[in-house]
């Protein structure tokens, strides 16, 4: 395996390749400037310890982050309390401002209160968070981040609201340690439910159930955790996050995961979602069928459903709200690259190759935070 410093340097070079001086960052080298890409770039540079770059651009990034958030608010003004594009950019912006040491100067008080003042626990109940509805793990995490931010940085006492957030989750947890039907949709359970663990772990809440027992069953022949071959930025990080917090000996499996991630890294030193979805050729279709054939009871149905669904032309490219540009499945981008490097960092720390001081984890609730 390559030297860690070289891996970090090469990842930093990929981030630089997405930078348009004085304007911002692109999600991929082929896409347009994106407010989300700016956050992913800041997170990535901080993770690898490139403080010189962040200090050099601090004032510009601070101004851009705030302007981008105001613009996104205007775009989502009719549904701010449940808008994933707005709430995601909001919480990412808070983390980025924390990294830049610009949060205390203006902690976005009015924007924060605008979201959390209307009984957030009722909103989470109505959205189906505690029934494990798809996508609601993100929503729960957004509100957890904003409640903690208001409690810690806005001089508000929201301990009652935070306790309600915690207790509502603990009382509705299923036997796997997630939310929703415990007997089906296993990939959805952990990929959706991981988000709440970011908040529970930040708060130091003790969980009586070990969710890693389910996730181990979902690993494929490469030690990856998506329901399709080649893994996926979110699936793999979410799974590794849960496995490295479990306290059990998953060293061999996690080393296989790390080896696969580095093997599938692109020539430009960035990472993509998967190398096995497109092109739709005999090699990749055979790989998909093999991925399904090697399934166990917990994985067969979802692997089969995802595998055949992704053959449809609708999924030729990946479209998200992070960019107007739809990227290729195997195209390097700042999101998957940050998540892959986060995954590698957690595995290396878990296996005692590094300490957390070797990496720049964000001292703020949400994705990118680290707590043993």
Phi, psi and omega in degrees: 000143181297155175302140183301318181298324179290320177299316178297316181298316181293322175297317177300323178295323177294318177303315180300326182291343178262004185265127171254108187309128177081355183240318180145206184237150174257148179296320173230170180294345182258353187265183179269170176300137185224135177296329178289320180299325176301315179297315182297324179292317178298315179299316182294315179297321179291321181301321183266004173080027179273071184287333178300313180299314182294319178295320181299322185254012188306308185294318179297314181295319179302313180295316182294318180302315182290319178295318180299319181293318178297319179296317180294325177300316179296324180291332185247019193303332184279351184213042186302321189289343181231004184285114178298315179303318182286310183294326177293313178296324179300308183289324174298319181297318178300316179296318180295319178295325176297316178301317184281357183061038179245001185288321184293331182292328176203094186278019176059049185300308186296318180294323179294312181296326179302326182274317191267356187283347186252067173045070185299328181294321176298320179298318180294320176300312183294331180281348180089020180303313188277359171255004175072028179298143181306135177086348185279344175298318175302313182300317179298318180295317179305313182289326175298315179300313185291324177295316179293318178302313180296322181291321186268332190240351181246009179058038176249144177263098181244029181299324179296315181293321179293318177299322178294320177301313182295310185294325178295324178287316182295322183285343182250006182291138179272183187291344177271353183092012179237207184227147183099191181297121184285347189260002182210170176050057186293320178297317179298318182305307186282325183288330176279316188282342177307323187301321179293330179293331174303320181282314180301318180290321178300322181278353180074029181281131179277132180248130183279349182252143178258102182290347181296336182298324177286316188296324179303326180290343185266352182295140178261191186294342178262002184074027179249167199230014175275158176283005175231160185293143176098359180072188179200143185310310182288311183304313186289318178294316182301317180294314181295323175304313183291323181288324183280349176263357191280337182082000179266169181271093177248026188303311186296315179298317183290327176293324174297319177302311183296318179299319180293318180300316181290326178294325183269006177294143182282165182295336177276005177074010171262174180239154181238183178287304181199147178263004190240012181260318177225149004290159181278077183241178184298321181298312183287325177293320177297322178295320178296317180296319178297320178300320178289317183297331181271014181287160170249187183301325184284338190246342191302307187299312184290322177298317180296314182297312180295316184302310183284328177296319183289352174285343183292145179304333179305332185253025178299328178226169181256123178247132177220171177280001179283341185201147172290334181282131175267122188268160175287155179297327183257019184267129178299140179207160186291329180292301181298325180294316177297315181294320179295319179291324173300317180299313179299318181299317182292322179294317181297320178291318180300323181267012176063025172283328181225167165254168180297340179291344178282353185228155180261086176274151188274126179277065183198145182296147178115189183299135180099353174278152180226131174213125180292000000 
